[in-house]
Amino acid sequence: MIELGVLLGLMAALAVTLIVKLVRRGSGTTRNADGLLIEQTRRVQAYNDRVSYNANTMHGSSPTMSDNYRS
């Protein structure tokens, strides 16, 4: 029973350590112009991918329109 308590205590300590590390790290935005340009390019590319590869574009209809059992 003691071993189980030690194991759970170590797991809880690890979880708390990781949470504190993530909270203290912040958003992690870049501060130089090159990093900002890279972030902007990737954000625009992600938007274009979401628009280009959604269900309506790929299949010509929304996902629920092709489900015959729902009508």
CHARMM-style PDB file with segment names, atoms N, HN, CA, C and O in Angstrom:
ATOM      1  N   MET     1       0.821  -1.191   0.000  1.00  0.00      PROA
ATOM      2  CA  MET     1       0.000   0.000   0.000  1.00  0.00      PROA
ATOM      3  C   MET     1       0.873   1.265   0.000  1.00  0.00      PROA
ATOM      4  O   MET     1       0.516   2.276  -0.606  1.00  0.00      PROA
ATOM      5  N   ILE     2       1.985   1.193   0.668  1.00  0.00      PROA
ATOM      6  HN  ILE     2       2.274   0.372   1.160  1.00  0.00      PROA
ATOM      7  CA  ILE     2       2.894   2.339   0.708  1.00  0.00      PROA
ATOM      8  C   ILE     2       3.463   2.605  -0.682  1.00  0.00      PROA
ATOM      9  O   ILE     2       3.612   3.756  -1.093  1.00  0.00      PROA
ATOM     10  N   GLU     3       3.778   1.527  -1.399  1.00  0.00      PROA
ATOM     11  HN  GLU     3       3.657   0.593  -1.065  1.00  0.00      PROA
ATOM     12  CA  GLU     3       4.324   1.687  -2.747  1.00  0.00      PROA
ATOM     13  C   GLU     3       3.332   2.399  -3.664  1.00  0.00      PROA
ATOM     14  O   GLU     3       3.714   3.234  -4.484  1.00  0.00      PROA
ATOM     15  N   LEU     4       2.059   2.056  -3.513  1.00  0.00      PROA
ATOM     16  HN  LEU     4       1.749   1.377  -2.847  1.00  0.00      PROA
ATOM     17  CA  LEU     4       1.022   2.699  -4.325  1.00  0.00      PROA
ATOM     18  C   LEU     4       0.941   4.189  -4.006  1.00  0.00      PROA
ATOM     19  O   LEU     4       0.799   5.015  -4.907  1.00  0.00      PROA
ATOM     20  N   GLY     5       1.032   4.525  -2.735  1.00  0.00      PROA
ATOM     21  HN  GLY     5       1.147   3.854  -2.002  1.00  0.00      PROA
ATOM     22  CA  GLY     5       1.017   5.931  -2.333  1.00  0.00      PROA
ATOM     23  C   GLY     5       2.207   6.691  -2.883  1.00  0.00      PROA
ATOM     24  O   GLY     5       2.072   7.830  -3.330  1.00  0.00      PROA
ATOM     25  N   VAL     6       3.376   6.060  -2.851  1.00  0.00      PROA
ATOM     26  HN  VAL     6       3.486   5.135  -2.487  1.00  0.00      PROA
ATOM     27  CA  VAL     6       4.577   6.700  -3.393  1.00  0.00      PROA
ATOM     28  C   VAL     6       4.433   6.895  -4.897  1.00  0.00      PROA
ATOM     29  O   VAL     6       4.775   7.954  -5.422  1.00  0.00      PROA
ATOM     30  N   LEU     7       3.927   5.877  -5.591  1.00  0.00      PROA
ATOM     31  HN  LEU     7       3.649   5.017  -5.164  1.00  0.00      PROA
ATOM     32  CA  LEU     7       3.736   5.976  -7.039  1.00  0.00      PROA
ATOM     33  C   LEU     7       2.764   7.099  -7.392  1.00  0.00      PROA
ATOM     34  O   LEU     7       3.039   7.912  -8.275  1.00  0.00      PROA
ATOM     35  N   LEU     8       1.630   7.138  -6.701  1.00  0.00      PROA
ATOM     36  HN  LEU     8       1.407   6.478  -5.984  1.00  0.00      PROA
ATOM     37  CA  LEU     8       0.653   8.199  -6.979  1.00  0.00      PROA
ATOM     38  C   LEU     8       1.211   9.576  -6.615  1.00  0.00      PROA
ATOM     39  O   LEU     8       0.935  10.558  -7.303  1.00  0.00      PROA
ATOM     40  N   GLY     9       1.986   9.649  -5.549  1.00  0.00      PROA
ATOM     41  HN  GLY     9       2.211   8.851  -4.990  1.00  0.00      PROA
ATOM     42  CA  GLY     9       2.611  10.913  -5.164  1.00  0.00      PROA
ATOM     43  C   GLY     9       3.600  11.402  -6.206  1.00  0.00      PROA
ATOM     44  O   GLY     9       3.637  12.592  -6.522  1.00  0.00      PROA
ATOM     45  N   LEU    10       4.403  10.486  -6.743  1.00  0.00      PROA
ATOM     46  HN  LEU    10       4.372   9.520  -6.487  1.00  0.00      PROA
ATOM     47  CA  LEU    10       5.349  10.867  -7.794  1.00  0.00      PROA
ATOM     48  C   LEU    10       4.630  11.308  -9.064  1.00  0.00      PROA
ATOM     49  O   LEU    10       5.046  12.266  -9.716  1.00  0.00      PROA
ATOM     50  N   MET    11       3.562  10.615  -9.412  1.00  0.00      PROA
ATOM     51  HN  MET    11       3.224   9.836  -8.882  1.00  0.00      PROA
ATOM     52  CA  MET    11       2.800  11.007 -10.602  1.00  0.00      PROA
ATOM     53  C   MET    11       2.157  12.376 -10.408  1.00  0.00      PROA
ATOM     54  O   MET    11       2.140  13.186 -11.334  1.00  0.00      PROA
ATOM     55  N   ALA    12       1.630  12.643  -9.215  1.00  0.00      PROA
ATOM     56  HN  ALA    12       1.644  11.984  -8.462  1.00  0.00      PROA
ATOM     57  CA  ALA    12       1.029  13.947  -8.935  1.00  0.00      PROA
ATOM     58  C   ALA    12       2.088  15.047  -8.968  1.00  0.00      PROA
ATOM     59  O   ALA    12       1.842  16.133  -9.494  1.00  0.00      PROA
ATOM     60  N   ALA    13       3.260  14.768  -8.411  1.00  0.00      PROA
ATOM     61  HN  ALA    13       3.460  13.886  -7.984  1.00  0.00      PROA
ATOM     62  CA  ALA    13       4.337  15.763  -8.431  1.00  0.00      PROA
ATOM     63  C   ALA    13       4.780  16.059  -9.855  1.00  0.00      PROA
ATOM     64  O   ALA    13       5.042  17.211 -10.199  1.00  0.00      PROA
ATOM     65  N   LEU    14       4.863  15.027 -10.683  1.00  0.00      PROA
ATOM     66  HN  LEU    14       4.650  14.091 -10.403  1.00  0.00      PROA
ATOM     67  CA  LEU    14       5.225  15.229 -12.082  1.00  0.00      PROA
ATOM     68  C   LEU    14       4.168  16.061 -12.809  1.00  0.00      PROA
ATOM     69  O   LEU    14       4.507  16.952 -13.588  1.00  0.00      PROA
ATOM     70  N   ALA    15       2.896  15.773 -12.558  1.00  0.00      PROA
ATOM     71  HN  ALA    15       2.621  15.050 -11.925  1.00  0.00      PROA
ATOM     72  CA  ALA    15       1.819  16.531 -13.202  1.00  0.00      PROA
ATOM     73  C   ALA    15       1.863  17.998 -12.781  1.00  0.00      PROA
ATOM     74  O   ALA    15       1.722  18.887 -13.621  1.00  0.00      PROA
ATOM     75  N   VAL    16       2.055  18.254 -11.500  1.00  0.00      PROA
ATOM     76  HN  VAL    16       2.170  17.532 -10.818  1.00  0.00      PROA
ATOM     77  CA  VAL    16       2.123  19.638 -11.013  1.00  0.00      PROA
ATOM     78  C   VAL    16       3.324  20.357 -11.620  1.00  0.00      PROA
ATOM     79  O   VAL    16       3.219  21.521 -12.003  1.00  0.00      PROA
ATOM     80  N   THR    17       4.456  19.677 -11.709  1.00  0.00      PROA
ATOM     81  HN  THR    17       4.541  18.731 -11.397  1.00  0.00      PROA
ATOM     82  CA  THR    17       5.649  20.282 -12.306  1.00  0.00      PROA
ATOM     83  C   THR    17       5.411  20.656 -13.761  1.00  0.00      PROA
ATOM     84  O   THR    17       5.791  21.744 -14.194  1.00  0.00      PROA
ATOM     85  N   LEU    18       4.783  19.759 -14.518  1.00  0.00      PROA
ATOM     86  HN  LEU    18       4.474  18.875 -14.166  1.00  0.00      PROA
ATOM     87  CA  LEU    18       4.508  20.056 -15.925  1.00  0.00      PROA
ATOM     88  C   LEU    18       3.509  21.196 -16.080  1.00  0.00      PROA
ATOM     89  O   LEU    18       3.665  22.040 -16.963  1.00  0.00      PROA
ATOM     90  N   ILE    19       2.492  21.230 -15.235  1.00  0.00      PROA
ATOM     91  HN  ILE    19       2.365  20.545 -14.518  1.00  0.00      PROA
ATOM     92  CA  ILE    19       1.504  22.314 -15.304  1.00  0.00      PROA
ATOM     93  C   ILE    19       2.165  23.653 -14.999  1.00  0.00      PROA
ATOM     94  O   ILE    19       1.924  24.637 -15.698  1.00  0.00      PROA
ATOM     95  N   VAL    20       2.992  23.697 -13.964  1.00  0.00      PROA
ATOM     96  HN  VAL    20       3.188  22.898 -13.396  1.00  0.00      PROA
ATOM     97  CA  VAL    20       3.676  24.946 -13.610  1.00  0.00      PROA
ATOM     98  C   VAL    20       4.588  25.392 -14.743  1.00  0.00      PROA
ATOM     99  O   VAL    20       4.653  26.579 -15.060  1.00  0.00      PROA
ATOM    100  N   LYS    21       5.286  24.453 -15.349  1.00  0.00      PROA
ATOM    101  HN  LYS    21       5.233  23.488 -15.091  1.00  0.00      PROA
ATOM    102  CA  LYS    21       6.187  24.804 -16.457  1.00  0.00      PROA
ATOM    103  C   LYS    21       5.410  25.384 -17.633  1.00  0.00      PROA
ATOM    104  O   LYS    21       5.835  26.376 -18.224  1.00  0.00      PROA
ATOM    105  N   LEU    22       4.268  24.774 -17.980  1.00  0.00      PROA
ATOM    106  HN  LEU    22       3.923  23.968 -17.499  1.00  0.00      PROA
ATOM    107  CA  LEU    22       3.480  25.272 -19.103  1.00  0.00      PROA
ATOM    108  C   LEU    22       2.856  26.630 -18.812  1.00  0.00      PROA
ATOM    109  O   LEU    22       2.780  27.477 -19.701  1.00  0.00      PROA
ATOM    110  N   VAL    23       2.413  26.846 -17.588  1.00  0.00      PROA
ATOM    111  HN  VAL    23       2.475  26.157 -16.866  1.00  0.00      PROA
ATOM    112  CA  VAL    23       1.795  28.128 -17.238  1.00  0.00      PROA
ATOM    113  C   VAL    23       2.838  29.240 -17.236  1.00  0.00      PROA
ATOM    114  O   VAL    23       2.558  30.348 -17.693  1.00  0.00      PROA
ATOM    115  N   ARG    24       4.019  28.964 -16.735  1.00  0.00      PROA
ATOM    116  HN  ARG    24       4.246  28.064 -16.363  1.00  0.00      PROA
ATOM    117  CA  ARG    24       5.061  29.992 -16.674  1.00  0.00      PROA
ATOM    118  C   ARG    24       5.652  30.316 -18.030  1.00  0.00      PROA
ATOM    119  O   ARG    24       6.189  31.406 -18.226  1.00  0.00      PROA
ATOM    120  N   ARG    25       5.562  29.384 -18.971  1.00  0.00      PROA
ATOM    121  HN  ARG    25       5.126  28.499 -18.812  1.00  0.00      PROA
ATOM    122  CA  ARG    25       6.166  29.596 -20.287  1.00  0.00      PROA
ATOM    123  C   ARG    25       5.431  30.683 -21.066  1.00  0.00      PROA
ATOM    124  O   ARG    25       6.063  31.396 -21.846  1.00  0.00      PROA
ATOM    125  N   GLY    26       4.144  30.833 -20.885  1.00  0.00      PROA
ATOM    126  HN  GLY    26       3.631  30.254 -20.252  1.00  0.00      PROA
ATOM    127  CA  GLY    26       3.385  31.852 -21.596  1.00  0.00      PROA
ATOM    128  C   GLY    26       3.069  31.438 -23.014  1.00  0.00      PROA
ATOM    129  O   GLY    26       3.164  30.265 -23.374  1.00  0.00      PROA
ATOM    130  N   SER    27       2.694  32.414 -23.810  1.00  0.00      PROA
ATOM    131  HN  SER    27       2.617  33.368 -23.518  1.00  0.00      PROA
ATOM    132  CA  SER    27       2.276  32.117 -25.180  1.00  0.00      PROA
ATOM    133  C   SER    27       3.454  31.843 -26.100  1.00  0.00      PROA
ATOM    134  O   SER    27       3.297  31.150 -27.105  1.00  0.00      PROA
ATOM    135  N   GLY    28       4.603  32.358 -25.788  1.00  0.00      PROA
ATOM    136  HN  GLY    28       4.731  32.921 -24.972  1.00  0.00      PROA
ATOM    137  CA  GLY    28       5.796  32.074 -26.578  1.00  0.00      PROA
ATOM    138  C   GLY    28       5.804  32.728 -27.946  1.00  0.00      PROA
ATOM    139  O   GLY    28       6.300  32.136 -28.904  1.00  0.00      PROA
ATOM    140  N   THR    29       5.269  33.929 -28.061  1.00  0.00      PROA
ATOM    141  HN  THR    29       4.866  34.410 -27.282  1.00  0.00      PROA
ATOM    142  CA  THR    29       5.282  34.613 -29.348  1.00  0.00      PROA
ATOM    143  C   THR    29       6.678  35.128 -29.657  1.00  0.00      PROA
ATOM    144  O   THR    29       7.462  35.417 -28.753  1.00  0.00      PROA
ATOM    145  N   THR    30       6.972  35.236 -30.918  1.00  0.00      PROA
ATOM    146  HN  THR    30       6.335  35.001 -31.652  1.00  0.00      PROA
ATOM    147  CA  THR    30       8.280  35.735 -31.325  1.00  0.00      PROA
ATOM    148  C   THR    30       8.309  37.252 -31.261  1.00  0.00      PROA
ATOM    149  O   THR    30       7.270  37.908 -31.328  1.00  0.00      PROA
ATOM    150  N   ARG    31       9.507  37.799 -31.130  1.00  0.00      PROA
ATOM    151  HN  ARG    31      10.351  37.265 -31.075  1.00  0.00      PROA
ATOM    152  CA  ARG    31       9.651  39.246 -30.992  1.00  0.00      PROA
ATOM    153  C   ARG    31      10.395  39.880 -32.153  1.00  0.00      PROA
ATOM    154  O   ARG    31      10.478  41.106 -32.222  1.00  0.00      PROA
ATOM    155  N   ASN    32      10.936  39.095 -33.061  1.00  0.00      PROA
ATOM    156  HN  ASN    32      10.869  38.099 -33.006  1.00  0.00      PROA
ATOM    157  CA  ASN    32      11.655  39.693 -34.181  1.00  0.00      PROA
ATOM    158  C   ASN    32      10.810  39.608 -35.454  1.00  0.00      PROA
ATOM    159  O   ASN    32       9.833  38.861 -35.511  1.00  0.00      PROA
ATOM    160  N   ALA    33      11.189  40.367 -36.457  1.00  0.00      PROA
ATOM    161  HN  ALA    33      11.983  40.974 -36.410  1.00  0.00      PROA
ATOM    162  CA  ALA    33      10.390  40.468 -37.678  1.00  0.00      PROA
ATOM    163  C   ALA    33      10.367  39.160 -38.460  1.00  0.00      PROA
ATOM    164  O   ALA    33       9.340  38.810 -39.040  1.00  0.00      PROA
ATOM    165  N   ASP    34      11.477  38.437 -38.485  1.00  0.00      PROA
ATOM    166  HN  ASP    34      12.311  38.722 -38.014  1.00  0.00      PROA
ATOM    167  CA  ASP    34      11.510  37.175 -39.231  1.00  0.00      PROA
ATOM    168  C   ASP    34      10.527  36.173 -38.646  1.00  0.00      PROA
ATOM    169  O   ASP    34       9.797  35.510 -39.383  1.00  0.00      PROA
ATOM    170  N   GLY    35      10.508  36.063 -37.328  1.00  0.00      PROA
ATOM    171  HN  GLY    35      11.101  36.602 -36.730  1.00  0.00      PROA
ATOM    172  CA  GLY    35       9.584  35.139 -36.679  1.00  0.00      PROA
ATOM    173  C   GLY    35       8.138  35.531 -36.912  1.00  0.00      PROA
ATOM    174  O   GLY    35       7.283  34.670 -37.119  1.00  0.00      PROA
ATOM    175  N   LEU    36       7.859  36.839 -36.878  1.00  0.00      PROA
ATOM    176  HN  LEU    36       8.554  37.538 -36.710  1.00  0.00      PROA
ATOM    177  CA  LEU    36       6.493  37.298 -37.122  1.00  0.00      PROA
ATOM    178  C   LEU    36       6.053  36.998 -38.549  1.00  0.00      PROA
ATOM    179  O   LEU    36       4.904  36.621 -38.780  1.00  0.00      PROA
ATOM    180  N   LEU    37       6.958  37.163 -39.503  1.00  0.00      PROA
ATOM    181  HN  LEU    37       7.891  37.469 -39.315  1.00  0.00      PROA
ATOM    182  CA  LEU    37       6.620  36.848 -40.894  1.00  0.00      PROA
ATOM    183  C   LEU    37       6.364  35.356 -41.079  1.00  0.00      PROA
ATOM    184  O   LEU    37       5.461  34.970 -41.821  1.00  0.00      PROA
ATOM    185  N   ILE    38       7.146  34.522 -40.417  1.00  0.00      PROA
ATOM    186  HN  ILE    38       7.880  34.836 -39.814  1.00  0.00      PROA
ATOM    187  CA  ILE    38       6.937  33.075 -40.501  1.00  0.00      PROA
ATOM    188  C   ILE    38       5.591  32.704 -39.893  1.00  0.00      PROA
ATOM    189  O   ILE    38       4.850  31.907 -40.468  1.00  0.00      PROA
ATOM    190  N   GLU    39       5.265  33.280 -38.722  1.00  0.00      PROA
ATOM    191  HN  GLU    39       5.867  33.928 -38.255  1.00  0.00      PROA
ATOM    192  CA  GLU    39       3.978  33.004 -38.086  1.00  0.00      PROA
ATOM    193  C   GLU    39       2.825  33.443 -38.978  1.00  0.00      PROA
ATOM    194  O   GLU    39       1.835  32.723 -39.105  1.00  0.00      PROA
ATOM    195  N   GLN    40       2.940  34.616 -39.599  1.00  0.00      PROA
ATOM    196  HN  GLN    40       3.744  35.202 -39.495  1.00  0.00      PROA
ATOM    197  CA  GLN    40       1.882  35.112 -40.463  1.00  0.00      PROA
ATOM    198  C   GLN    40       1.708  34.205 -41.677  1.00  0.00      PROA
ATOM    199  O   GLN    40       0.578  33.906 -42.062  1.00  0.00      PROA
ATOM    200  N   THR    41       2.790  33.770 -42.278  1.00  0.00      PROA
ATOM    201  HN  THR    41       3.708  34.013 -41.965  1.00  0.00      PROA
ATOM    202  CA  THR    41       2.717  32.881 -43.439  1.00  0.00      PROA
ATOM    203  C   THR    41       2.052  31.564 -43.077  1.00  0.00      PROA
ATOM    204  O   THR    41       1.210  31.066 -43.825  1.00  0.00      PROA
ATOM    205  N   ARG    42       2.420  31.003 -41.946  1.00  0.00      PROA
ATOM    206  HN  ARG    42       3.103  31.408 -41.339  1.00  0.00      PROA
ATOM    207  CA  ARG    42       1.824  29.725 -41.534  1.00  0.00      PROA
ATOM    208  C   ARG    42       0.365  29.881 -41.159  1.00  0.00      PROA
ATOM    209  O   ARG    42      -0.432  28.977 -41.410  1.00  0.00      PROA
ATOM    210  N   ARG    43      -0.009  31.013 -40.559  1.00  0.00      PROA
ATOM    211  HN  ARG    43       0.638  31.747 -40.355  1.00  0.00      PROA
ATOM    212  CA  ARG    43      -1.410  31.248 -40.213  1.00  0.00      PROA
ATOM    213  C   ARG    43      -2.258  31.357 -41.472  1.00  0.00      PROA
ATOM    214  O   ARG    43      -3.356  30.803 -41.529  1.00  0.00      PROA
ATOM    215  N   VAL    44      -1.761  32.064 -42.478  1.00  0.00      PROA
ATOM    216  HN  VAL    44      -0.869  32.514 -42.432  1.00  0.00      PROA
ATOM    217  CA  VAL    44      -2.477  32.184 -43.751  1.00  0.00      PROA
ATOM    218  C   VAL    44      -2.569  30.826 -44.440  1.00  0.00      PROA
ATOM    219  O   VAL    44      -3.612  30.487 -44.998  1.00  0.00      PROA
ATOM    220  N   GLN    45      -1.488  30.045 -44.408  1.00  0.00      PROA
ATOM    221  HN  GLN    45      -0.641  30.320 -43.955  1.00  0.00      PROA
ATOM    222  CA  GLN    45      -1.505  28.715 -45.017  1.00  0.00      PROA
ATOM    223  C   GLN    45      -2.501  27.801 -44.308  1.00  0.00      PROA
ATOM    224  O   GLN    45      -3.204  27.032 -44.963  1.00  0.00      PROA
ATOM    225  N   ALA    46      -2.570  27.872 -42.986  1.00  0.00      PROA
ATOM    226  HN  ALA    46      -1.999  28.497 -42.453  1.00  0.00      PROA
ATOM    227  CA  ALA    46      -3.532  27.055 -42.241  1.00  0.00      PROA
ATOM    228  C   ALA    46      -4.957  27.452 -42.596  1.00  0.00      PROA
ATOM    229  O   ALA    46      -5.819  26.585 -42.743  1.00  0.00      PROA
ATOM    230  N   TYR    47      -5.219  28.745 -42.737  1.00  0.00      PROA
ATOM    231  HN  TYR    47      -4.519  29.449 -42.617  1.00  0.00      PROA
ATOM    232  CA  TYR    47      -6.552  29.192 -43.131  1.00  0.00      PROA
ATOM    233  C   TYR    47      -6.903  28.674 -44.523  1.00  0.00      PROA
ATOM    234  O   TYR    47      -8.004  28.169 -44.743  1.00  0.00      PROA
ATOM    235  N   ASN    48      -5.975  28.799 -45.451  1.00  0.00      PROA
ATOM    236  HN  ASN    48      -5.081  29.209 -45.273  1.00  0.00      PROA
ATOM    237  CA  ASN    48      -6.231  28.315 -46.811  1.00  0.00      PROA
ATOM    238  C   ASN    48      -6.464  26.809 -46.836  1.00  0.00      PROA
ATOM    239  O   ASN    48      -7.305  26.327 -47.596  1.00  0.00      PROA
ATOM    240  N   ASP    49      -5.736  26.065 -46.021  1.00  0.00      PROA
ATOM    241  HN  ASP    49      -5.053  26.456 -45.404  1.00  0.00      PROA
ATOM    242  CA  ASP    49      -5.946  24.620 -45.954  1.00  0.00      PROA
ATOM    243  C   ASP    49      -7.322  24.287 -45.400  1.00  0.00      PROA
ATOM    244  O   ASP    49      -7.985  23.375 -45.893  1.00  0.00      PROA
ATOM    245  N   ARG    50      -7.761  25.022 -44.373  1.00  0.00      PROA
ATOM    246  HN  ARG    50      -7.223  25.764 -43.972  1.00  0.00      PROA
ATOM    247  CA  ARG    50      -9.090  24.766 -43.808  1.00  0.00      PROA
ATOM    248  C   ARG    50     -10.176  25.042 -44.832  1.00  0.00      PROA
ATOM    249  O   ARG    50     -11.161  24.307 -44.904  1.00  0.00      PROA
ATOM    250  N   VAL    51     -10.010  26.088 -45.623  1.00  0.00      PROA
ATOM    251  HN  VAL    51      -9.209  26.685 -45.564  1.00  0.00      PROA
ATOM    252  CA  VAL    51     -11.008  26.426 -46.633  1.00  0.00      PROA
ATOM    253  C   VAL    51     -10.965  25.430 -47.788  1.00  0.00      PROA
ATOM    254  O   VAL    51     -12.012  25.045 -48.308  1.00  0.00      PROA
ATOM    255  N   SER    52      -9.782  25.014 -48.190  1.00  0.00      PROA
ATOM    256  HN  SER    52      -8.931  25.327 -47.767  1.00  0.00      PROA
ATOM    257  CA  SER    52      -9.634  24.154 -49.364  1.00  0.00      PROA
ATOM    258  C   SER    52     -10.039  22.711 -49.110  1.00  0.00      PROA
ATOM    259  O   SER    52     -10.499  22.031 -50.027  1.00  0.00      PROA
ATOM    260  N   TYR    53      -9.877  22.236 -47.888  1.00  0.00      PROA
ATOM    261  HN  TYR    53      -9.504  22.788 -47.143  1.00  0.00      PROA
ATOM    262  CA  TYR    53     -10.083  20.815 -47.627  1.00  0.00      PROA
ATOM    263  C   TYR    53     -11.249  20.547 -46.686  1.00  0.00      PROA
ATOM    264  O   TYR    53     -11.213  19.570 -45.939  1.00  0.00      PROA
ATOM    265  N   ASN    54     -12.274  21.378 -46.698  1.00  0.00      PROA
ATOM    266  HN  ASN    54     -12.304  22.172 -47.305  1.00  0.00      PROA
ATOM    267  CA  ASN    54     -13.428  21.076 -45.861  1.00  0.00      PROA
ATOM    268  C   ASN    54     -14.344  20.087 -46.580  1.00  0.00      PROA
ATOM    269  O   ASN    54     -14.109  19.765 -47.745  1.00  0.00      PROA
ATOM    270  N   ALA    55     -15.371  19.608 -45.911  1.00  0.00      PROA
ATOM    271  HN  ALA    55     -15.563  19.870 -44.965  1.00  0.00      PROA
ATOM    272  CA  ALA    55     -16.227  18.551 -46.459  1.00  0.00      PROA
ATOM    273  C   ALA    55     -16.982  19.024 -47.696  1.00  0.00      PROA
ATOM    274  O   ALA    55     -17.162  18.254 -48.640  1.00  0.00      PROA
ATOM    275  N   ASN    56     -17.419  20.264 -47.704  1.00  0.00      PROA
ATOM    276  HN  ASN    56     -17.273  20.889 -46.938  1.00  0.00      PROA
ATOM    277  CA  ASN    56     -18.186  20.756 -48.843  1.00  0.00      PROA
ATOM    278  C   ASN    56     -17.315  20.835 -50.090  1.00  0.00      PROA
ATOM    279  O   ASN    56     -17.780  20.520 -51.186  1.00  0.00      PROA
ATOM    280  N   THR    57     -16.089  21.240 -49.945  1.00  0.00      PROA
ATOM    281  HN  THR    57     -15.711  21.496 -49.055  1.00  0.00      PROA
ATOM    282  CA  THR    57     -15.190  21.340 -51.092  1.00  0.00      PROA
ATOM    283  C   THR    57     -14.787  19.970 -51.606  1.00  0.00      PROA
ATOM    284  O   THR    57     -14.717  19.758 -52.816  1.00  0.00      PROA
ATOM    285  N   MET    58     -14.524  19.051 -50.714  1.00  0.00      PROA
ATOM    286  HN  MET    58     -14.581  19.223 -49.730  1.00  0.00      PROA
ATOM    287  CA  MET    58     -14.030  17.738 -51.115  1.00  0.00      PROA
ATOM    288  C   MET    58     -15.126  16.842 -51.684  1.00  0.00      PROA
ATOM    289  O   MET    58     -14.879  16.088 -52.625  1.00  0.00      PROA
ATOM    290  N   HSD    59     -16.343  16.916 -51.121  1.00  0.00      PROA
ATOM    291  HN  HSD    59     -16.544  17.529 -50.356  1.00  0.00      PROA
ATOM    292  CA  HSD    59     -17.397  15.982 -51.508  1.00  0.00      PROA
ATOM    293  C   HSD    59     -18.586  16.652 -52.193  1.00  0.00      PROA
ATOM    294  O   HSD    59     -19.481  15.960 -52.678  1.00  0.00      PROA
ATOM    295  N   GLY    60     -18.614  17.947 -52.241  1.00  0.00      PROA
ATOM    296  HN  GLY    60     -17.887  18.510 -51.847  1.00  0.00      PROA
ATOM    297  CA  GLY    60     -19.703  18.652 -52.897  1.00  0.00      PROA
ATOM    298  C   GLY    60     -20.943  18.805 -52.037  1.00  0.00      PROA
ATOM    299  O   GLY    60     -21.946  19.337 -52.511  1.00  0.00      PROA
ATOM    300  N   SER    61     -20.910  18.360 -50.795  1.00  0.00      PROA
ATOM    301  HN  SER    61     -20.095  17.928 -50.410  1.00  0.00      PROA
ATOM    302  CA  SER    61     -22.045  18.523 -49.891  1.00  0.00      PROA
ATOM    303  C   SER    61     -21.534  18.493 -48.463  1.00  0.00      PROA
ATOM    304  O   SER    61     -20.406  18.077 -48.200  1.00  0.00      PROA
ATOM    305  N   SER    62     -22.381  18.942 -47.542  1.00  0.00      PROA
ATOM    306  HN  SER    62     -23.297  19.281 -47.756  1.00  0.00      PROA
ATOM    307  CA  SER    62     -21.989  18.863 -46.141  1.00  0.00      PROA
ATOM    308  C   SER    62     -22.068  17.409 -45.688  1.00  0.00      PROA
ATOM    309  O   SER    62     -22.767  16.622 -46.326  1.00  0.00      PROA
ATOM    310  N   PRO    63     -21.390  17.024 -44.627  1.00  0.00      PROA
ATOM    311  CA  PRO    63     -21.344  15.616 -44.238  1.00  0.00      PROA
ATOM    312  C   PRO    63     -22.705  15.012 -43.945  1.00  0.00      PROA
ATOM    313  O   PRO    63     -22.915  13.829 -44.211  1.00  0.00      PROA
ATOM    314  N   THR    64     -23.636  15.786 -43.407  1.00  0.00      PROA
ATOM    315  HN  THR    64     -23.466  16.748 -43.191  1.00  0.00      PROA
ATOM    316  CA  THR    64     -24.927  15.208 -43.036  1.00  0.00      PROA
ATOM    317  C   THR    64     -25.864  15.055 -44.222  1.00  0.00      PROA
ATOM    318  O   THR    64     -26.846  14.320 -44.124  1.00  0.00      PROA
ATOM    319  N   MET    65     -25.598  15.722 -45.340  1.00  0.00      PROA
ATOM    320  HN  MET    65     -24.800  16.319 -45.420  1.00  0.00      PROA
ATOM    321  CA  MET    65     -26.494  15.596 -46.491  1.00  0.00      PROA
ATOM    322  C   MET    65     -26.367  14.231 -47.155  1.00  0.00      PROA
ATOM    323  O   MET    65     -27.304  13.790 -47.821  1.00  0.00      PROA
ATOM    324  N   SER    66     -25.249  13.559 -46.995  1.00  0.00      PROA
ATOM    325  HN  SER    66     -24.488  13.917 -46.454  1.00  0.00      PROA
ATOM    326  CA  SER    66     -25.080  12.261 -47.633  1.00  0.00      PROA
ATOM    327  C   SER    66     -25.503  11.110 -46.729  1.00  0.00      PROA
ATOM    328  O   SER    66     -25.476   9.955 -47.155  1.00  0.00      PROA
ATOM    329  N   ASP    67     -25.891  11.400 -45.492  1.00  0.00      PROA
ATOM    330  HN  ASP    67     -25.913  12.338 -45.146  1.00  0.00      PROA
ATOM    331  CA  ASP    67     -26.322  10.352 -44.572  1.00  0.00      PROA
ATOM    332  C   ASP    67     -27.812  10.101 -44.766  1.00  0.00      PROA
ATOM    333  O   ASP    67     -28.639  10.869 -44.275  1.00  0.00      PROA
ATOM    334  N   ASN    68     -28.156   9.045 -45.469  1.00  0.00      PROA
ATOM    335  HN  ASN    68     -27.484   8.421 -45.868  1.00  0.00      PROA
ATOM    336  CA  ASN    68     -29.560   8.762 -45.770  1.00  0.00      PROA
ATOM    337  C   ASN    68     -30.350   8.350 -44.541  1.00  0.00      PROA
ATOM    338  O   ASN    68     -31.559   8.573 -44.495  1.00  0.00      PROA
ATOM    339  N   TYR    69     -29.715   7.766 -43.555  1.00  0.00      PROA
ATOM    340  HN  TYR    69     -28.732   7.585 -43.592  1.00  0.00      PROA
ATOM    341  CA  TYR    69     -30.436   7.303 -42.380  1.00  0.00      PROA
ATOM    342  C   TYR    69     -30.928   8.449 -41.515  1.00  0.00      PROA
ATOM    343  O   TYR    69     -31.760   8.224 -40.635  1.00  0.00      PROA
ATOM    344  N   ARG    70     -30.458   9.649 -41.723  1.00  0.00      PROA
ATOM    345  HN  ARG    70     -29.783   9.832 -42.438  1.00  0.00      PROA
ATOM    346  CA  ARG    70     -30.872  10.790 -40.910  1.00  0.00      PROA
ATOM    347  C   ARG    70     -32.118  11.476 -41.451  1.00  0.00      PROA
ATOM    348  O   ARG    70     -32.695  12.309 -40.753  1.00  0.00      PROA
ATOM    349  N   SER    71     -32.547  11.168 -42.643  1.00  0.00      PROA
ATOM    350  HN  SER    71     -32.078  10.491 -43.210  1.00  0.00      PROA
ATOM    351  CA  SER    71     -33.691  11.892 -43.201  1.00  0.00      PROA
ATOM    352  C   SER    71     -35.010  11.289 -42.810  1.00  0.00      PROA
ATOM    353  OT1 SER    71     -36.061  11.793 -43.206  1.00  0.00      PROA
TER     354      SER     71
END
